[in-house]
Amino acid sequence: MTYRSGRHFLQIPGPTNVPDRVLRAIDAPTMDHRGPEFGVLGKTVLEGLKPVFKTKNPVIIFPASGTGAWEAALVNTLSPGDKVLMVETGHFASLWQEMAGRLGLTVDFVPGDWRHGVDPALIEAKLKEDKGHTIKAVCAVHNETSTGVTSRIGLIRKAIDAAGHPALYLVDTISSLGSIDYRHDEWGVDVTVAGSQKGLMLPPGLSFNAISDKAIAASKKAGLQKSYWDWAPMLTANEKGYFPYTPATNLLYGLKEALDMLLEEGLDNVFARHDRHAEATRRAVRGWGLEILAKNPEEYSSALTAVLLPDGHNADALRKVILEKFDMSLGQGLGKVSGKVFRIGHLGDFNDLALAGTLSGVEMGLKLAGVPIQGSGVSEALDYLGEANTGATNAAA
Ligand SMILES: *Cc1c(COP(=O)(O)O)cnc(C)c1O
């Protein structure tokens, strides 16, 4: 590879662009993870995560990708044969339910069209039917990164309550935490699963479980096998800021910096920024005359937008042109929508001009790849971005 000047545009919906401040924080000597300084760092990040999840309860940090935290959520709370209720919102919901099946759980996986989020009314009806309370957990993906659809986690909570059902509520926020409003305590979530490489602006390698008192109580009786993922030794060691095995020390330096940055900007401002960039992106897509995969405006994702290509055009061919000509990576279509959609990531460390550059690359790429477009989506987006900051909100609640 010869040198390509300028920054690569990493506009996939995770891993996201890592800000310079975070890169510099990581670039420091690794310290003794059992020494006195480490406990201070450990306590700082373990406490600092709580406001981001909007919880007063512990948040556990694993040196792992998000998939590890999925497994931890299941094996700490459930027993072999337990029934879990999940909805096929897209690729990530499908992978999580496959994992649940492999772990020995019985999954009621409700089919979906990959264009809608979890329907709260469906959850209420399913739980009301379950008079014997055989369903032990409801699992939902907050932001389906494969489709750009956000499920309404607060409304699903209300549906569980309306059914008067005691099931645990497990939520994947791997691509929403730090980008889209999320409230672990207020929404009565029992385990929130998250990862470092999306809204938290870190490299891949850390993942998280925020846990309720009910989840901790369930973990004392859960019968699935676990060792590495066991919360109990984590919670004990974390009390003093330490870990039962070697943590990803340098990523924790980065986490400390990223948490500072989110607080400096203010979480509400971070969410409003994501909403605004998402709205500008949708205006661009409509300006091109293309279709957004998400069907329900109340479920539009503020973290990414998945765009359908017209029949006869391959989204991966388009992505290849854009990568080669403009040095920009866009998200590929995953699973059932492979080749049919491309995904524009507009989450993490991002601003108006980075979005303008991203959309310009897409528009030029569409023309070069011979995809027919109606008009300039970029100019629609720029008109919107150039208006006073409207603080438009489209986040699903
Ligand atoms: C990225 C992602 C995952 C997988 O996380 P890994 O870090 O790749 O293991 C799971 N769920 C969602 C919603 C994601 O966006």
The ligand as an ORCA input file, in Angstrom:
! r2SCAN-3c Opt
* xyz 0 1
  C     -21.285     -4.167     17.114
  C     -22.477     -4.786     17.725
  C     -22.430     -6.034     18.340
  C     -21.202     -6.899     18.336
  O     -20.194     -6.348     19.073
  P     -18.696     -6.912     18.922
  O     -17.893     -5.899     19.674
  O     -18.405     -6.987     17.470
  O     -18.671     -8.253     19.565
  C     -23.574     -6.509     18.940
  N     -24.713     -5.800     18.944
  C     -24.800     -4.599     18.343
  C     -26.087     -3.859     18.371
  C     -23.688     -4.060     17.715
  O     -23.773     -2.872     17.112
*
